[in-house]
């Protein structure tokens, strides 16, 4: 299946920020996807840290 594209509106400042974040050969799509991936990893890490802080764990040998 062919990939489709869409147009999104950005302020000029936002476009400039994306340009600065990305490397020379990256497209804006690649930069945005990389940012989303990093945000997802950061969110998952924060969730695991909350679980480790808030939950009570029972060692497997005590089950």
PDB file of N, CA, C, O and CB in Angstrom:
ATOM      1  N   UNK A   1       0.839  -1.181   0.000  1.00  0.00           N
ATOM      2  CA  UNK A   1       0.000   0.000   0.000  1.00  0.00           C
ATOM      3  C   UNK A   1       0.882   1.241   0.000  1.00  0.00           C
ATOM      4  O   UNK A   1       1.858   1.312   0.747  1.00  0.00           O
ATOM      5  CB  UNK A   1      -0.953   0.000   1.214  1.00  0.00           C
ATOM      6  N   UNK A   2       0.550   2.196  -0.815  1.00  0.00           N
ATOM      7  CA  UNK A   2       1.333   3.416  -0.927  1.00  0.00           C
ATOM      8  C   UNK A   2       1.118   4.301   0.292  1.00  0.00           C
ATOM      9  O   UNK A   2       0.017   4.380   0.836  1.00  0.00           O
ATOM     10  CB  UNK A   2       0.968   4.173  -2.206  1.00  0.00           C
ATOM     11  N   UNK A   3       2.173   4.952   0.701  1.00  0.00           N
ATOM     12  CA  UNK A   3       2.102   5.863   1.830  1.00  0.00           C
ATOM     13  C   UNK A   3       1.432   7.152   1.380  1.00  0.00           C
ATOM     14  O   UNK A   3       1.703   7.654   0.289  1.00  0.00           O
ATOM     15  CB  UNK A   3       3.513   6.142   2.413  1.00  0.00           C
ATOM     16  N   UNK A   4       0.561   7.683   2.220  1.00  0.00           N
ATOM     17  CA  UNK A   4      -0.078   8.950   1.902  1.00  0.00           C
ATOM     18  C   UNK A   4       0.505  10.029   2.800  1.00  0.00           C
ATOM     19  O   UNK A   4       1.070   9.746   3.857  1.00  0.00           O
ATOM     20  CB  UNK A   4      -1.620   8.859   2.068  1.00  0.00           C
ATOM     21  N   UNK A   5       0.359  11.243   2.367  1.00  0.00           N
ATOM     22  CA  UNK A   5       0.861  12.365   3.150  1.00  0.00           C
ATOM     23  C   UNK A   5      -0.265  13.357   3.388  1.00  0.00           C
ATOM     24  O   UNK A   5      -1.298  13.329   2.719  1.00  0.00           O
ATOM     25  CB  UNK A   5       2.052  13.049   2.440  1.00  0.00           C
ATOM     26  N   UNK A   6      -0.041  14.221   4.344  1.00  0.00           N
ATOM     27  CA  UNK A   6      -0.986  15.284   4.638  1.00  0.00           C
ATOM     28  C   UNK A   6      -0.202  16.542   4.966  1.00  0.00           C
ATOM     29  O   UNK A   6       1.002  16.493   5.219  1.00  0.00           O
ATOM     30  CB  UNK A   6      -1.934  14.892   5.807  1.00  0.00           C
ATOM     31  N   UNK A   7      -0.878  17.635   4.960  1.00  0.00           N
ATOM     32  CA  UNK A   7      -0.251  18.916   5.275  1.00  0.00           C
ATOM     33  C   UNK A   7      -0.729  19.365   6.645  1.00  0.00           C
ATOM     34  O   UNK A   7      -1.921  19.311   6.949  1.00  0.00           O
ATOM     35  CB  UNK A   7      -0.576  19.988   4.192  1.00  0.00           C
ATOM     36  N   UNK A   8       0.215  19.811   7.471  1.00  0.00           N
ATOM     37  CA  UNK A   8      -0.147  20.365   8.771  1.00  0.00           C
ATOM     38  C   UNK A   8       0.381  21.792   8.853  1.00  0.00           C
ATOM     39  O   UNK A   8       1.402  22.125   8.251  1.00  0.00           O
ATOM     40  CB  UNK A   8       0.417  19.491   9.935  1.00  0.00           C
ATOM     41  N   UNK A   9      -0.319  22.618   9.597  1.00  0.00           N
ATOM     42  CA  UNK A   9       0.087  24.017   9.760  1.00  0.00           C
ATOM     43  C   UNK A   9       0.963  24.140  10.994  1.00  0.00           C
ATOM     44  O   UNK A   9       0.640  23.621  12.062  1.00  0.00           O
ATOM     45  CB  UNK A   9      -1.151  24.954   9.872  1.00  0.00           C
ATOM     46  N   UNK A  10       2.074  24.834  10.826  1.00  0.00           N
ATOM     47  CA  UNK A  10       2.995  25.103  11.925  1.00  0.00           C
ATOM     48  C   UNK A  10       3.337  26.583  11.914  1.00  0.00           C
ATOM     49  O   UNK A  10       3.375  27.222  10.863  1.00  0.00           O
ATOM     50  CB  UNK A  10       4.283  24.232  11.816  1.00  0.00           C
ATOM     51  N   UNK A  11       3.584  27.115  13.106  1.00  0.00           N
ATOM     52  CA  UNK A  11       4.129  28.468  13.142  1.00  0.00           C
ATOM     53  C   UNK A  11       5.559  28.403  12.601  1.00  0.00           C
ATOM     54  O   UNK A  11       6.208  27.359  12.667  1.00  0.00           O
ATOM     55  CB  UNK A  11       4.090  29.071  14.603  1.00  0.00           C
ATOM     56  N   UNK A  12       6.032  29.498  12.080  1.00  0.00           N
ATOM     57  CA  UNK A  12       7.393  29.537  11.532  1.00  0.00           C
ATOM     58  C   UNK A  12       8.415  29.165  12.592  1.00  0.00           C
ATOM     59  O   UNK A  12       9.411  28.505  12.297  1.00  0.00           O
ATOM     60  CB  UNK A  12       7.709  30.928  10.965  1.00  0.00           C
ATOM     61  N   UNK A  13       8.168  29.592  13.836  1.00  0.00           N
ATOM     62  CA  UNK A  13       9.093  29.295  14.930  1.00  0.00           C
ATOM     63  C   UNK A  13       9.165  27.785  15.173  1.00  0.00           C
ATOM     64  O   UNK A  13      10.237  27.247  15.448  1.00  0.00           O
ATOM     65  CB  UNK A  13       8.659  30.027  16.220  1.00  0.00           C
ATOM     66  N   UNK A  14       8.028  27.114  15.072  1.00  0.00           N
ATOM     67  CA  UNK A  14       7.986  25.664  15.277  1.00  0.00           C
ATOM     68  C   UNK A  14       8.742  24.954  14.166  1.00  0.00           C
ATOM     69  O   UNK A  14       9.498  24.018  14.425  1.00  0.00           O
ATOM     70  CB  UNK A  14       6.530  25.163  15.338  1.00  0.00           C
ATOM     71  N   UNK A  15       8.544  25.386  12.953  1.00  0.00           N
ATOM     72  CA  UNK A  15       9.255  24.787  11.815  1.00  0.00           C
ATOM     73  C   UNK A  15      10.765  24.966  11.986  1.00  0.00           C
ATOM     74  O   UNK A  15      11.537  24.052  11.696  1.00  0.00           O
ATOM     75  CB  UNK A  15       8.785  25.423  10.476  1.00  0.00           C
ATOM     76  N   UNK A  16      11.178  26.133  12.453  1.00  0.00           N
ATOM     77  CA  UNK A  16      12.600  26.403  12.672  1.00  0.00           C
ATOM     78  C   UNK A  16      13.148  25.502  13.781  1.00  0.00           C
ATOM     79  O   UNK A  16      14.275  25.016  13.689  1.00  0.00           O
ATOM     80  CB  UNK A  16      12.821  27.891  13.030  1.00  0.00           C
ATOM     81  N   UNK A  17      12.349  25.280  14.830  1.00  0.00           N
ATOM     82  CA  UNK A  17      12.781  24.389  15.909  1.00  0.00           C
ATOM     83  C   UNK A  17      12.966  22.968  15.384  1.00  0.00           C
ATOM     84  O   UNK A  17      13.943  22.305  15.732  1.00  0.00           O
ATOM     85  CB  UNK A  17      11.760  24.403  17.066  1.00  0.00           C
ATOM     86  N   UNK A  18      12.048  22.497  14.557  1.00  0.00           N
ATOM     87  CA  UNK A  18      12.175  21.161  13.971  1.00  0.00           C
ATOM     88  C   UNK A  18      13.423  21.064  13.102  1.00  0.00           C
ATOM     89  O   UNK A  18      14.130  20.057  13.124  1.00  0.00           O
ATOM     90  CB  UNK A  18      10.928  20.815  13.144  1.00  0.00           C
ATOM     91  N   UNK A  19      13.684  22.114  12.343  1.00  0.00           N
ATOM     92  CA  UNK A  19      14.868  22.129  11.480  1.00  0.00           C
ATOM     93  C   UNK A  19      16.137  22.027  12.306  1.00  0.00           C
ATOM     94  O   UNK A  19      17.073  21.324  11.926  1.00  0.00           O
ATOM     95  CB  UNK A  19      14.899  23.401  10.625  1.00  0.00           C
ATOM     96  N   UNK A  20      16.174  22.729  13.443  1.00  0.00           N
ATOM     97  CA  UNK A  20      17.360  22.708  14.299  1.00  0.00           C
ATOM     98  C   UNK A  20      17.543  21.367  14.992  1.00  0.00           C
ATOM     99  O   UNK A  20      18.673  20.927  15.202  1.00  0.00           O
ATOM    100  CB  UNK A  20      17.275  23.808  15.335  1.00  0.00           C
ATOM    101  N   UNK A  21      16.444  20.714  15.347  1.00  0.00           N
ATOM    102  CA  UNK A  21      16.513  19.420  16.021  1.00  0.00           C
ATOM    103  C   UNK A  21      17.000  18.337  15.071  1.00  0.00           C
ATOM    104  O   UNK A  21      17.794  17.480  15.458  1.00  0.00           O
ATOM    105  CB  UNK A  21      15.149  19.040  16.594  1.00  0.00           C
ATOM    106  N   UNK A  22      16.531  18.373  13.840  1.00  0.00           N
ATOM    107  CA  UNK A  22      16.859  17.327  12.876  1.00  0.00           C
ATOM    108  C   UNK A  22      18.264  17.454  12.332  1.00  0.00           C
ATOM    109  O   UNK A  22      18.911  18.496  12.438  1.00  0.00           O
ATOM    110  CB  UNK A  22      15.883  17.350  11.741  1.00  0.00           C
ATOM    111  N   UNK A  23      18.714  16.357  11.747  1.00  0.00           N
ATOM    112  CA  UNK A  23      20.014  16.396  11.073  1.00  0.00           C
ATOM    113  C   UNK A  23      19.809  16.858   9.635  1.00  0.00           C
ATOM    114  O   UNK A  23      18.678  16.970   9.163  1.00  0.00           O
ATOM    115  CB  UNK A  23      20.714  14.997  11.113  1.00  0.00           C
ATOM    116  N   UNK A  24      20.894  17.121   8.959  1.00  0.00           N
ATOM    117  CA  UNK A  24      20.852  17.731   7.629  1.00  0.00           C
ATOM    118  C   UNK A  24      19.972  16.962   6.639  1.00  0.00           C
ATOM    119  O   UNK A  24      19.229  17.572   5.872  1.00  0.00           O
ATOM    120  CB  UNK A  24      22.251  17.837   7.078  1.00  0.00           C
ATOM    121  N   UNK A  25      20.051  15.644   6.650  1.00  0.00           N
ATOM    122  CA  UNK A  25      19.337  14.852   5.649  1.00  0.00           C
ATOM    123  C   UNK A  25      17.965  14.358   6.104  1.00  0.00           C
ATOM    124  O   UNK A  25      17.297  13.638   5.361  1.00  0.00           O
ATOM    125  CB  UNK A  25      20.172  13.679   5.262  1.00  0.00           C
ATOM    126  N   UNK A  26      17.530  14.732   7.318  1.00  0.00           N
ATOM    127  CA  UNK A  26      16.240  14.265   7.819  1.00  0.00           C
ATOM    128  C   UNK A  26      15.096  15.106   7.272  1.00  0.00           C
ATOM    129  O   UNK A  26      15.218  16.318   7.096  1.00  0.00           O
ATOM    130  CB  UNK A  26      16.223  14.291   9.342  1.00  0.00           C
ATOM    131  N   UNK A  27      13.978  14.427   7.007  1.00  0.00           N
ATOM    132  CA  UNK A  27      12.764  15.144   6.636  1.00  0.00           C
ATOM    133  C   UNK A  27      12.057  15.573   7.916  1.00  0.00           C
ATOM    134  O   UNK A  27      12.362  15.075   9.000  1.00  0.00           O
ATOM    135  CB  UNK A  27      11.829  14.260   5.741  1.00  0.00           C
ATOM    136  N   UNK A  28      11.109  16.502   7.782  1.00  0.00           N
ATOM    137  CA  UNK A  28      10.333  16.907   8.955  1.00  0.00           C
ATOM    138  C   UNK A  28       9.556  15.710   9.508  1.00  0.00           C
ATOM    139  O   UNK A  28       9.408  15.577  10.723  1.00  0.00           O
ATOM    140  CB  UNK A  28       9.363  18.064   8.597  1.00  0.00           C
ATOM    141  N   UNK A  29       9.066  14.851   8.636  1.00  0.00           N
ATOM    142  CA  UNK A  29       8.357  13.650   9.071  1.00  0.00           C
ATOM    143  C   UNK A  29       9.257  12.778   9.951  1.00  0.00           C
ATOM    144  O   UNK A  29       8.818  12.282  10.989  1.00  0.00           O
ATOM    145  CB  UNK A  29       7.864  12.847   7.852  1.00  0.00           C
ATOM    146  N   UNK A  30      10.492  12.597   9.544  1.00  0.00           N
ATOM    147  CA  UNK A  30      11.431  11.782  10.328  1.00  0.00           C
ATOM    148  C   UNK A  30      11.737  12.422  11.680  1.00  0.00           C
ATOM    149  O   UNK A  30      11.834  11.723  12.689  1.00  0.00           O
ATOM    150  CB  UNK A  30      12.733  11.575   9.548  1.00  0.00           C
ATOM    151  N   UNK A  31      11.888  13.730  11.705  1.00  0.00           N
ATOM    152  CA  UNK A  31      12.172  14.431  12.958  1.00  0.00           C
ATOM    153  C   UNK A  31      10.990  14.274  13.912  1.00  0.00           C
ATOM    154  O   UNK A  31      11.181  13.974  15.090  1.00  0.00           O
ATOM    155  CB  UNK A  31      12.468  15.935  12.698  1.00  0.00           C
ATOM    156  N   UNK A  32       9.777  14.473  13.413  1.00  0.00           N
ATOM    157  CA  UNK A  32       8.585  14.363  14.253  1.00  0.00           C
ATOM    158  C   UNK A  32       8.415  12.941  14.759  1.00  0.00           C
ATOM    159  O   UNK A  32       8.094  12.743  15.931  1.00  0.00           O
ATOM    160  CB  UNK A  32       7.336  14.800  13.479  1.00  0.00           C
ATOM    161  N   UNK A  33       8.623  11.946  13.903  1.00  0.00           N
ATOM    162  CA  UNK A  33       8.515  10.550  14.328  1.00  0.00           C
ATOM    163  C   UNK A  33       9.539  10.223  15.417  1.00  0.00           C
ATOM    164  O   UNK A  33       9.225   9.514  16.372  1.00  0.00           O
ATOM    165  CB  UNK A  33       8.704   9.611  13.128  1.00  0.00           C
ATOM    166  N   UNK A  34      10.746  10.732  15.276  1.00  0.00           N
ATOM    167  CA  UNK A  34      11.788  10.503  16.280  1.00  0.00           C
ATOM    168  C   UNK A  34      11.397  11.134  17.616  1.00  0.00           C
ATOM    169  O   UNK A  34      11.600  10.531  18.670  1.00  0.00           O
ATOM    170  CB  UNK A  34      13.138  11.072  15.798  1.00  0.00           C
ATOM    171  N   UNK A  35      10.841  12.336  17.577  1.00  0.00           N
ATOM    172  CA  UNK A  35      10.398  12.998  18.799  1.00  0.00           C
ATOM    173  C   UNK A  35       9.268  12.229  19.469  1.00  0.00           C
ATOM    174  O   UNK A  35       9.248  12.103  20.693  1.00  0.00           O
ATOM    175  CB  UNK A  35       9.951  14.420  18.496  1.00  0.00           C
ATOM    176  N   UNK A  36       8.329  11.714  18.682  1.00  0.00           N
ATOM    177  CA  UNK A  36       7.220  10.928  19.227  1.00  0.00           C
ATOM    178  C   UNK A  36       7.750   9.655  19.874  1.00  0.00           C
ATOM    179  O   UNK A  36       7.312   9.275  20.960  1.00  0.00           O
ATOM    180  CB  UNK A  36       6.196  10.583  18.121  1.00  0.00           C
ATOM    181  N   UNK A  37       8.687   9.003  19.209  1.00  0.00           N
ATOM    182  CA  UNK A  37       9.271   7.770  19.755  1.00  0.00           C
ATOM    183  C   UNK A  37       9.976   8.050  21.082  1.00  0.00           C
ATOM    184  O   UNK A  37       9.811   7.299  22.043  1.00  0.00           O
ATOM    185  CB  UNK A  37      10.265   7.145  18.744  1.00  0.00           C
ATOM    186  N   UNK A  38      10.756   9.122  21.138  1.00  0.00           N
ATOM    187  CA  UNK A  38      11.453   9.473  22.375  1.00  0.00           C
ATOM    188  C   UNK A  38      10.467   9.814  23.477  1.00  0.00           C
ATOM    189  O   UNK A  38      10.678   9.438  24.631  1.00  0.00           O
ATOM    190  CB  UNK A  38      12.402  10.646  22.142  1.00  0.00           C
ATOM    191  N   UNK A  39       9.387  10.523  23.142  1.00  0.00           N
ATOM    192  CA  UNK A  39       8.375  10.869  24.141  1.00  0.00           C
ATOM    193  C   UNK A  39       7.688   9.610  24.660  1.00  0.00           C
ATOM    194  O   UNK A  39       7.392   9.516  25.851  1.00  0.00           O
ATOM    195  CB  UNK A  39       7.333  11.840  23.548  1.00  0.00           C
ATOM    196  N   UNK A  40       7.432   8.652  23.788  1.00  0.00           N
ATOM    197  CA  UNK A  40       6.795   7.396  24.202  1.00  0.00           C
ATOM    198  C   UNK A  40       7.701   6.621  25.152  1.00  0.00           C
ATOM    199  O   UNK A  40       7.233   6.076  26.152  1.00  0.00           O
ATOM    200  CB  UNK A  40       6.451   6.531  22.973  1.00  0.00           C
ATOM    201  N   UNK A  41       8.979   6.571  24.847  1.00  0.00           N
ATOM    202  CA  UNK A  41       9.940   5.877  25.710  1.00  0.00           C
ATOM    203  C   UNK A  41      10.020   6.578  27.061  1.00  0.00           C
ATOM    204  O   UNK A  41      10.051   5.921  28.101  1.00  0.00           O
ATOM    205  CB  UNK A  41      11.341   5.820  25.045  1.00  0.00           C
ATOM    206  N   UNK A  42      10.054   7.899  27.051  1.00  0.00           N
ATOM    207  CA  UNK A  42      10.125   8.664  28.296  1.00  0.00           C
ATOM    208  C   UNK A  42       8.873   8.436  29.134  1.00  0.00           C
ATOM    209  O   UNK A  42       8.962   8.293  30.354  1.00  0.00           O
ATOM    210  CB  UNK A  42      10.304  10.165  28.002  1.00  0.00           C
ATOM    211  N   UNK A  43       7.706   8.402  28.490  1.00  0.00           N
ATOM    212  CA  UNK A  43       6.451   8.163  29.204  1.00  0.00           C
ATOM    213  C   UNK A  43       6.435   6.765  29.818  1.00  0.00           C
ATOM    214  O   UNK A  43       6.011   6.597  30.962  1.00  0.00           O
ATOM    215  CB  UNK A  43       5.250   8.340  28.256  1.00  0.00           C
ATOM    216  N   UNK A  44       6.890   5.770  29.077  1.00  0.00           N
ATOM    217  CA  UNK A  44       6.928   4.393  29.582  1.00  0.00           C
ATOM    218  C   UNK A  44       7.905   4.288  30.757  1.00  0.00           C
ATOM    219  O   UNK A  44       7.618   3.607  31.742  1.00  0.00           O
ATOM    220  CB  UNK A  44       7.333   3.406  28.451  1.00  0.00           C
ATOM    221  N   UNK A  45       9.035   4.947  30.658  1.00  0.00           N
ATOM    222  CA  UNK A  45      10.018   4.949  31.742  1.00  0.00           C
ATOM    223  C   UNK A  45       9.424   5.571  33.000  1.00  0.00           C
ATOM    224  O   UNK A  45       9.606   5.047  34.099  1.00  0.00           O
ATOM    225  CB  UNK A  45      11.288   5.710  31.321  1.00  0.00           C
ATOM    226  N   UNK A  46       8.719   6.679  32.842  1.00  0.00           N
ATOM    227  CA  UNK A  46       8.092   7.336  33.989  1.00  0.00           C
ATOM    228  C   UNK A  46       7.036   6.426  34.608  1.00  0.00           C
ATOM    229  O   UNK A  46       6.912   6.362  35.831  1.00  0.00           O
ATOM    230  CB  UNK A  46       7.462   8.681  33.570  1.00  0.00           C
ATOM    231  N   UNK A  47       6.276   5.725  33.774  1.00  0.00           N
ATOM    232  CA  UNK A  47       5.256   4.801  34.277  1.00  0.00           C
ATOM    233  C   UNK A  47       5.887   3.677  35.082  1.00  0.00           C
ATOM    234  O   UNK A  47       5.399   3.336  36.159  1.00  0.00           O
ATOM    235  CB  UNK A  47       4.440   4.220  33.119  1.00  0.00           C
ATOM    236  N   UNK A  48       6.977   3.094  34.567  1.00  0.00           N
ATOM    237  CA  UNK A  48       7.667   2.016  35.294  1.00  0.00           C
ATOM    238  C   UNK A  48       8.233   2.532  36.610  1.00  0.00           C
ATOM    239  O   UNK A  48       8.167   1.839  37.625  1.00  0.00           O
ATOM    240  CB  UNK A  48       8.799   1.413  34.431  1.00  0.00           C
ATOM    241  N   UNK A  49       8.784   3.732  36.606  1.00  0.00           N
ATOM    242  CA  UNK A  49       9.323   4.306  37.840  1.00  0.00           C
ATOM    243  C   UNK A  49       8.229   4.517  38.875  1.00  0.00           C
ATOM    244  O   UNK A  49       8.451   4.276  40.061  1.00  0.00           O
ATOM    245  CB  UNK A  49      10.028   5.630  37.550  1.00  0.00           C
ATOM    246  N   UNK A  50       7.041   4.968  38.445  1.00  0.00           N
ATOM    247  CA  UNK A  50       5.914   5.119  39.375  1.00  0.00           C
ATOM    248  C   UNK A  50       5.518   3.772  39.961  1.00  0.00           C
ATOM    249  O   UNK A  50       5.253   3.666  41.159  1.00  0.00           O
ATOM    250  CB  UNK A  50       4.706   5.762  38.666  1.00  0.00           C
ATOM    251  N   UNK A  51       5.478   2.743  39.121  1.00  0.00           N
ATOM    252  CA  UNK A  51       5.129   1.399  39.597  1.00  0.00           C
ATOM    253  C   UNK A  51       6.149   0.933  40.631  1.00  0.00           C
ATOM    254  O   UNK A  51       5.774   0.417  41.684  1.00  0.00           O
ATOM    255  CB  UNK A  51       5.060   0.394  38.414  1.00  0.00           C
ATOM    256  N   UNK A  52       7.426   1.111  40.338  1.00  0.00           N
ATOM    257  CA  UNK A  52       8.478   0.686  41.259  1.00  0.00           C
ATOM    258  C   UNK A  52       8.404   1.438  42.589  1.00  0.00           C
ATOM    259  O   UNK A  52       8.696   0.865  43.639  1.00  0.00           O
ATOM    260  CB  UNK A  52       9.849   0.893  40.620  1.00  0.00           C
ATOM    261  N   UNK A  53       8.021   2.698  42.552  1.00  0.00           N
ATOM    262  CA  UNK A  53       7.938   3.496  43.775  1.00  0.00           C
ATOM    263  C   UNK A  53       6.678   3.192  44.581  1.00  0.00           C
ATOM    264  O   UNK A  53       6.718   3.188  45.811  1.00  0.00           O
ATOM    265  CB  UNK A  53       7.981   4.973  43.433  1.00  0.00           C
ATOM    266  N   UNK A  54       5.566   2.939  43.901  1.00  0.00           N
ATOM    267  CA  UNK A  54       4.267   2.844  44.569  1.00  0.00           C
ATOM    268  C   UNK A  54       3.806   1.430  44.875  1.00  0.00           C
ATOM    269  O   UNK A  54       2.996   1.232  45.780  1.00  0.00           O
ATOM    270  CB  UNK A  54       3.245   3.502  43.738  1.00  0.00           C
ATOM    271  N   UNK A  55       4.296   0.458  44.154  1.00  0.00           N
ATOM    272  CA  UNK A  55       3.798  -0.912  44.309  1.00  0.00           C
ATOM    273  C   UNK A  55       4.651  -1.694  45.297  1.00  0.00           C
ATOM    274  O   UNK A  55       5.839  -1.427  45.478  1.00  0.00           O
ATOM    275  CB  UNK A  55       3.773  -1.631  42.956  1.00  0.00           C
ATOM    276  N   UNK A  56       4.023  -2.641  45.912  1.00  0.00           N
ATOM    277  CA  UNK A  56       4.735  -3.540  46.820  1.00  0.00           C
ATOM    278  C   UNK A  56       4.978  -4.850  46.078  1.00  0.00           C
ATOM    279  O   UNK A  56       4.048  -5.461  45.553  1.00  0.00           O
ATOM    280  CB  UNK A  56       3.926  -3.780  48.154  1.00  0.00           C
ATOM    281  N   UNK A  57       6.216  -5.264  46.042  1.00  0.00           N
ATOM    282  CA  UNK A  57       6.573  -6.477  45.304  1.00  0.00           C
ATOM    283  C   UNK A  57       6.881  -7.599  46.265  1.00  0.00           C
ATOM    284  O   UNK A  57       7.440  -7.383  47.341  1.00  0.00           O
ATOM    285  CB  UNK A  57       7.772  -6.227  44.380  1.00  0.00           C
ATOM    286  N   UNK A  58       6.509  -8.808  45.864  1.00  0.00           N
ATOM    287  CA  UNK A  58       6.789 -10.012  46.643  1.00  0.00           C
ATOM    288  C   UNK A  58       7.802 -10.830  45.842  1.00  0.00           C
ATOM    289  O   UNK A  58       7.538 -11.162  44.687  1.00  0.00           O
ATOM    290  CB  UNK A  58       5.467 -10.844  46.940  1.00  0.00           C
ATOM    291  N   UNK A  59       8.948 -11.160  46.423  1.00  0.00           N
ATOM    292  CA  UNK A  59       9.927 -11.963  45.700  1.00  0.00           C
ATOM    293  C   UNK A  59       9.315 -13.292  45.253  1.00  0.00           C
ATOM    294  O   UNK A  59       8.482 -13.864  45.956  1.00  0.00           O
ATOM    295  CB  UNK A  59      11.164 -12.214  46.575  1.00  0.00           C
ATOM    296  N   UNK A  60       9.725 -13.773  44.100  1.00  0.00           N
ATOM    297  CA  UNK A  60       9.157 -15.004  43.547  1.00  0.00           C
ATOM    298  C   UNK A  60       9.331 -16.197  44.490  1.00  0.00           C
ATOM    299  O   UNK A  60       8.453 -17.056  44.568  1.00  0.00           O
ATOM    300  CB  UNK A  60       9.800 -15.313  42.203  1.00  0.00           C
ATOM    301  N   UNK A  61      10.453 -16.257  45.202  1.00  0.00           N
ATOM    302  CA  UNK A  61      10.680 -17.401  46.095  1.00  0.00           C
ATOM    303  C   UNK A  61       9.766 -17.370  47.327  1.00  0.00           C
ATOM    304  O   UNK A  61       9.714 -18.341  48.082  1.00  0.00           O
ATOM    305  CB  UNK A  61      12.142 -17.429  46.542  1.00  0.00           C
ATOM    306  N   UNK A  62       9.048 -16.265  47.531  1.00  0.00           N
ATOM    307  CA  UNK A  62       8.115 -16.184  48.650  1.00  0.00           C
ATOM    308  C   UNK A  62       6.675 -16.477  48.230  1.00  0.00           C
ATOM    309  O   UNK A  62       5.777 -16.472  49.072  1.00  0.00           O
ATOM    310  CB  UNK A  62       8.193 -14.812  49.285  1.00  0.00           C
ATOM    311  N   UNK A  63       6.447 -16.725  46.976  1.00  0.00           N
ATOM    312  CA  UNK A  63       5.086 -17.019  46.505  1.00  0.00           C
ATOM    313  C   UNK A  63       4.685 -18.437  46.784  1.00  0.00           C
ATOM    314  O   UNK A  63       3.571 -18.840  46.450  1.00  0.00           O
ATOM    315  CB  UNK A  63       4.966 -16.751  45.032  1.00  0.00           C
TER     316      UNK A  63
END
